[in-house]
Amino acid sequence: MCRSIRTLHNFVPPATDEEMQAAALQYVRKIAGVTRPSQANAAAFEEAVEAVAGATRDLVGRLVSSAPPRTRETERARARERWERRAARTRSSDSR
């Protein structure tokens, strides 16, 4: 999956329309294999982004969870820790 697409379910505050639109755009870019469509494909590209964003809003709105809600700050800290572990492994393998 594209690394730019983030989990949107079970957050406090809930995911915004902008976050859902951004995830939809990343998904369509990945599937289409382009970051900017040609003029001939622009309408189909935009329609796909809107359709995926709508499906995302519907899905996130209908999902239920028994887990406690997550916060963006906690998720950012976890991502930073993962990055630091990967960077440390890379540095240690480069020094061999």
MARLO-758490 format. One record per residue (C-alpha): x negated, y, z negated; residue in one letter. Coordinates in steps of 0.2 Angstrom, whole numbers, plus 5000, padded with zeros to 4 digits. Last residue first. Example, Ala and Ser with C-alpha at 12.3 -4.5 7.8 and 13.67 -1.06 7.14 Angstrom:
MARLO-758490
493249954964s493849784961a
END
This chain:
MARLO-758490
485049864956r485450044953s486850044966d487749904957s487750004940s488350164949r489750074958t490249994942r490250154933a491350234947a492550094946r492750114927r492850304929e494250284942w495250164931r495050294916e495650434927r497150334933a497550294915r497450484910a498550534925r499850404920e499850464902t500050644909e501450594921r502450524906t503250354906r504950304900p505050164887p505449994895a507149934896s507349994914s508750034926v508650074945l510050164953r509350334954g507650274960v508450174974l509650304980d508250444980r507050324989t508350275002a508650465005g506750495006a506550345018v507950415029a507250595029e505550535033v506250425047a507150575054e505650675054e504650545063f505950515076a506050705079a504150725081a503950575093n503850675109a502950815101q501650705095s501650645077p500550715064r499750595051t499750445062v499850255060g501750255061a501850145046i500650245035k501350415041r503050345037v502550295019y501550455016q503050565021l504250455010a503050474995a503050664998a504950675000q505150574983m503950694974e504750844982e506450784976d505850774959t505450614949a506250614932p505550704917p505150584909v504750444921f505550284924n505450264943h504250364954l502750254956t501450334967r501150334986i499450414989s498550244988r499450185003c500050005000m
END
